[in-house]
Amino acid sequence: MLNRRKKLLLAGLALLVLLTFVYATRERDPVYQGRRFSQYLREVHGVGLGWGSMDQIVPGIVLDYDAWSGKREASEAVLNVGTNALPMLVRLLGTRESRAKLWLRRLAEKHPVFKRLVPLGRDNVFQQNMSALLAFYRLGPQAAAAIPKIIPMLEESDSAAVAAVALMYIRPERESDILSLTNVFRMRKPGRSGVSPEMLHCLAILALSTFGTNASGAIPVLLQRLGSTNAEVAAASAVALARIGGPPDIVVPLILENLPQSNAPRPASLISPSASYQILMNDRNMSQNLRALGEYGRHASNALPQLRALEGYPDAQIQRAAREAAAKIQGDTNSVQR
């Protein structure tokens, strides 16, 4: 009888410990102004991640402002709930679409008839990622406690992009946390969503660039990528090295090698959509390289002849970028001479 009571008591204690653990580790959904925090996050809509304009060149969320009717209320909810929302935000950031669902979406894109027969609805996983990113953007350094949970996501191709942007928004102070962004460079295969490793590398590089000299430990690996055969990776590395403080005697000559040596006119006849896209990408890469040269100021004075030649380039944006870079270099040179 006594042994039976002991067993029941031990079983009861074990159950109590289990319930206490479940309660303590449960995901909280805080309430703000009578509504659950998760309800505010569901109102946030993003359309993707981008680099920003040539003057910006910073990765971040591309918002669908028309669809985000509750932008102000959601922003206020994030700031008021604060760090209590971190477990939920980390989970949403790490949410991934199943392989089966991704396959069905690709099938629907290729065959509209299938899309009508089997409606897939909104991409809720993507929107959960975007809502978490926007919350991390609003919280900034207040979300530092989430960093250890986010860093492992950098090593997975399906979560690396959003993890890199989240870290950029949180602004970690420890060098090891900043340099964890280089973990993305280990990726060699596309993720389930089809994003190429090179695009993930570009995003991580540009995120690193926003930390300035605090990311100086990444200079050796960025110098390697400046010589990449992938033009997007090389251009992003040029921007990052200019912002972080890469050695100009090494960086500037390599950037000049990546710029065109002539202003050959574009064909007047109609070109294919794929060729148009390639021209657009080439111009964007060139803009980034020109921006990097301008950041080096007088240390890039040997680039002036090539910049003047590019002022006659067929694209007006490239012409402006070349003029602005030359003006920065000349202005810095003149100020030093005076």
HELIX and SHEET records of a PDB file:
HELIX    1   1 LEU A    2  THR A   25  1                                  24    
HELIX    2   2 PHE A   37  ARG A   42  1                                   6    
HELIX    3   3 TYR A   65  ALA A   67  5                                   3    
HELIX    4   4 LYS A   71  VAL A   81  1                                  11    
HELIX    5   5 GLY A   82  ALA A   85  5                                   4    
HELIX    6   6 LEU A   86  GLY A   94  1                                   9    
HELIX    7   7 ARG A   99  LYS A  110  1                                  12    
HELIX    8   8 PRO A  112  LEU A  117  1                                   6    
HELIX    9   9 ASN A  124  LEU A  139  1                                  16    
HELIX   10  10 GLY A  140  ALA A  146  5                                   7    
HELIX   11  11 ILE A  147  ILE A  150  1                                   4    
HELIX   12  12 ILE A  151  GLU A  155  5                                   5    
HELIX   13  13 ALA A  160  ILE A  170  1                                  11    
HELIX   14  14 GLU A  175  LEU A  179  1                                   5    
HELIX   15  15 SER A  180  ARG A  186  5                                   7    
HELIX   16  16 PRO A  197  SER A  209  1                                  13    
HELIX   17  17 GLY A  212  ALA A  218  5                                   7    
HELIX   18  18 ILE A  219  LEU A  226  1                                   8    
HELIX   19  19 ALA A  231  ILE A  244  1                                  14    
HELIX   20  20 PRO A  248  GLU A  257  1                                  10    
HELIX   21  21 PRO A  273  GLU A  295  1                                  23    
HELIX   22  22 GLY A  297  ALA A  303  5                                   7    
HELIX   23  23 LEU A  304  LEU A  310  1                                   7    
HELIX   24  24 ALA A  316  GLN A  337  1                                  22    
SHEET    1   A 2 VAL A  31  TYR A  32  0                                        
SHEET    2   A 2 ARG A  35  ARG A  36 -1                                        
SHEET    1   B 2 GLY A  46  GLY A  50  0                                        
SHEET    2   B 2 GLY A  60  LEU A  63 -1                                        
END                                                                             
